[in-house]
Amino acid sequence: MKPVQRGTSLRAKQAARGPGRPLQDLNTHAAILDVAERLFARLGYVGTSLRMIADSAAVTQALITYYFGSKERLFEAVFKRRGLELAARRHALLDELLASHDRPSVEALVRAYVTPQFDLKKSGPGGLAFVRIQARLHNEPEEVAFRLRRDVYDEATKRYIKALGDALPGVSAADVNFRMMFMIGTYLYMISDVSRLDELSDGAFNTANQDEVLERMVQFLKGGICAPGTPGV
């Protein structure tokens, strides 16, 4: 899979959508997504209404419905806009590892999987808003959350599970799959800005330096994933 191309101009986007789609429409479409992203990040799917989005974007609810059809479809568009970019980056990094190594190391695989998430968080307000939406997705309606996780993340995650299994021939498939779930839970917690490290360390340590968080987390995850198989199961 080719990585998502960045920096595409609005004029190029308009051409890709075909003739007759005014540039103003593209600007409005993007503005609605931006506003919806911020509100969904702050209030969640249930707590955000189309009226709130329309008022904040200075458009009518009818226009939002015209572009997206429903609140669920709008939420899907918001999530997939950055989620698919994140998944594509994971695919690309794994492709690079597999092209240069017959069996990439566990540390390299862990780093390739989690780094795009931290890069997205540091990319600006939109990336940060998406991270917050992602972190709270498990609290959203199941029919929305499960489908989005499956559509956006499953393909890349299954490729990493296979690569980790190949890198750990002495560890059972059950352990590899469980450990991938533990890795996902760990990084989602650490990017959600709810860490209590400052309180628990009495101010000695904090998570302000995201590069430090990433490095410490990669080493922790590598150790856990490389642990001996779980006895008795």
N, C-alpha and C positions, 0 to 999 in steps of 0.2 A: 504494500500500500504506500502510495506517495504521500509525503507530509503535506499538510494544508499550506497553500501558498499564502503568504502574508503580504500586506501592503497593497492589496488590489484596489485600484482607484474606483471611485463611485461611477465614473464614466465607463470603465470596463465592466463593472457590475451591471450597469444599465444595458450595455451591449449584449452581455450574456443572457439577460432576461428577454431580449428580443426588442424589436421596434415598438414604439407606441407607449412605452413605460416612462413617464417623465422623471427627470432627475429629482424633482421635488418629492415624488412618491417614494423614491429610495431613501431620501433624507428623513421623511416622515416615518417610514417603516422602521428605520434604524433607531430613530428617536423614541418610538414606542417601546422597542426592545430594551433600550437603555433605561428608560424610566421603570418599566416593568421589572427589570433585573434588580434595580435598587429597592423597589418596594417588596418584591418577593424575598429578597435577602433580609430585609428588616422585619417584615410582618409575617412571612410564610405564605404558602399557597392559600390556606383557608382564610387567613386574616387580611388578604388583599382582594379588593373588588375591582371589577372593570371600571367602575365609576372613579375610584381613587386613581387608577392609572390614567384614565381619560383626563381628569382634572389636572394631574401633575404634568401630563404631556401636552396640555392645551389642545386636545382634540376631542371629538365626540366618541361616545361609546359605539355608535354605528360605524365609525371609521375603523375602530379596532376590530369589530366583528367582520368588517369587509376584508381586512387584511388577514386575520387569524381564525375567524370562525367562532371561537369560544375562549373562555379563560383557560381551560385545560390545554387547548392547542397553543395558546400564547405562552403558557408556562413551558410547554414542550419546546417551542421555538427558542425561548430564552435559554433553557438548559442545554439544548443541542448545539446552540451557536458556539459556546466555548467548550462544552463537553466533548464534542466530536473533534475539536482541535486538540484537546488534551489526549484523547485516545489515539489520534493520528501521530502525535509526537511520540507516544509510547511505542507504537508500531515501528516508527522510523528508527528509534534508538535500539530496539531489539533487532531490527534488520541489520543495523551496523555491527552490533555485537556478534551476531551469527555469521556475518560475512567475514569477520576478522578472527573468529575463534570457533573451533569445532564445538567446544563446550565452555561457554562463558562462565566466569566465576559467580558464586552466589552474591558476593558484594557488588559486582558489576551489574547483575540483574536487578538487585534491590535498588541500587542507585538510579538505574535507567527507569524503573517503574515509578519511583516517588519524586524524582527531581522535577519532571514537568509540572507537577502539582505546585511545588514551591515557586517555580518560575512564574506560573500563572498568578499566584498570589501576589508576587512582587511586581507584576506588570502594570498595575495601576488600579484605580477605583473599580473598574469593571471586573477585573480579575479577582479582586478582593470580594466583591459582591457575589460573584459566582461561587467562590470558595465557601461563603456563608450559606448560600442556597444548597450547595452540595452537602455540607456538614449537617444540615437540618433535614435532609431529604427523608431520613428514616422516620421523621415525625409527620410527614405529609401523607395524604390518603394512599393506601396501599396500591390501588389500581393505577395511580399515577407514578408513584415512586418505583415500584417493581419493574414496570414496563420501561421507564427511562433508564434505569440501571442496566437492564438487559440489553436494550437497543444501543446504548452508548458505550458501555464498558466491557461487556462479556467477551467479545471476540479478542480484544487485546489481553484481558486478564487470563483467559484460557491459554493463550500462547505463552505467557509468562509462567503459568503453572507447569506447563509441559517443559519449558526450558529449565525451571528449577528442579523438576524431577530428573531431567537428564544430568544436571549438575550434582545430584545427590542420589546416586544409584543405590546406596545402602539405606536410604530412608523410604518408608512406605508411602504409597500414593495418598493414603489417608492423612498421614502427617504433613505431607507437602501441601495438600489442599487446606487443611486446618491452618497451617502456618501462613498461607496466603491470606486467609481471612483475618488472622491476628495482625498481619502487616497492614491490611486495609484499615482495620479499626484503630491501630496506633497512629497512622499518619493522618487520618481524619480528625482524631482528637487533637493532635499537635498543630494542625493548621487552623483549628476552629477558634483559637484565641480564648479558650476557657481553662488553660493550664493553671494550676495552683502552685507552680514551682516556687514563685516568689514568696508565697505565704508559708509553704511547708519548709522552705529553707531559711525562714526568718530573714529574708531579703538578701541572702548570700548569692543567690543565682536567679536568673530570669530567662525568659524566652524572647527577649527583644531582638537578639541577633539571629535571624532566620537561617543564615548560613551555618552557624554553630548548631542550631537545632537539627538541621538536616544531617550534618556530619555525625553528631552523637546518635541520632536515630538510625542512620544507616548501619553504624557499628553494632548497635543493640539488636537490630533486626537480623543482621547477618549472623550474630551469635545464636539467636533463637532458632533461625531457620536451619542452621548447620548443627544443631544439637542432636545427640543420639536419638534414635527412634523411641517413641513413647512405649515404655514397658507394659506388658499385660493387656494390650489392646490390639 
